[in-house]
Amino acid sequence: MRHIKKRRHWSEHVQAQDSLDHIPAANAPFDAEGLQDLLATNQISPACSAVLTLYFEEQMTLAEVAEALEIPLGTVKSRLAYGLAALRKRLGDRRNY
């Protein structure tokens, strides 16, 4: 009985997670020049650069990026978060000058 309950709970969790993947992000201003500057440096890994390029320049969804790179969706999300943090840091550093 415990196995059945866990299995049912897990399938509900997966369905809820899938529905969140299709919700668009808030329309925040995007600095394409800052992204190009970041991609030109060696501050982020090539894997992270690939995710940022596909997501922002090719305007692919996270699921499409995961499929194109043949990596899990969670990995795409973490690489995107890391890249955005590096971009924010770089923009903050650039604005201070």
C-alpha positions in Angstrom: 0.0 0.0 0.0 2.9 2.4 0.8 4.4 1.8 -2.6 1.1 2.6 -4.3 0.8 5.9 -2.4 4.3 6.9 -3.1 3.9 6.1 -6.8 0.6 8.1 -7.0 2.2 11.1 -5.1 5.2 11.0 -7.5 3.1 11.0 -10.6 1.1 14.0 -9.3 4.4 15.8 -8.5 5.7 15.1 -12.0 2.5 16.4 -13.6 2.6 19.6 -11.6 6.3 20.1 -12.5 5.5 19.6 -16.2 2.8 22.2 -16.1 5.3 24.7 -14.6 7.7 24.3 -17.5 5.2 26.0 -19.9 4.7 29.2 -17.8 6.5 32.1 -19.4 9.0 34.0 -17.3 8.4 37.6 -16.4 9.3 40.1 -19.1 12.4 41.5 -17.7 14.6 43.8 -19.7 17.3 41.8 -21.4 20.8 43.1 -22.2 21.9 41.4 -25.4 25.2 43.3 -25.4 26.0 42.2 -21.9 25.3 38.6 -22.9 27.6 38.9 -25.9 30.3 40.3 -23.7 29.9 37.4 -21.2 29.9 34.8 -24.0 33.1 36.3 -25.4 34.9 35.8 -22.1 36.0 32.6 -20.4 34.0 33.4 -17.3 31.5 30.6 -17.9 31.8 27.1 -19.2 31.1 26.1 -22.8 28.1 24.1 -21.6 26.6 27.1 -19.9 27.4 29.3 -22.9 25.5 26.8 -25.1 22.4 27.0 -22.9 22.4 30.8 -22.8 22.9 31.0 -26.6 20.1 28.5 -27.4 17.7 30.1 -24.9 18.3 33.8 -25.6 19.6 34.0 -29.1 17.7 31.1 -30.7 14.7 31.7 -28.4 14.2 28.0 -27.7 12.2 26.9 -24.7 14.0 25.2 -21.8 12.5 21.8 -22.9 13.8 22.4 -26.5 17.3 23.3 -25.1 17.3 20.1 -23.1 16.3 18.1 -26.1 18.9 19.8 -28.4 21.7 19.3 -26.0 20.5 15.9 -24.8 20.7 16.8 -21.1 18.1 16.7 -18.4 15.8 19.7 -18.0 17.1 20.3 -14.5 20.6 20.6 -15.8 19.5 23.2 -18.4 17.8 25.2 -15.6 20.8 25.1 -13.4 23.2 26.2 -16.2 20.8 29.0 -17.1 20.7 30.2 -13.5 24.5 30.1 -13.3 24.8 32.0 -16.5 22.3 34.6 -15.5 24.1 35.1 -12.2 27.4 35.6 -14.0 25.6 38.1 -16.4 24.2 40.0 -13.5 27.6 40.1 -11.8 29.2 41.3 -15.0 26.6 44.0 -15.6 26.9 45.1 -12.0 30.7 45.4 -12.4 30.4 47.2 -15.7 27.9 49.7 -14.3 30.1 50.6 -11.4 32.8 52.0 -13.8 
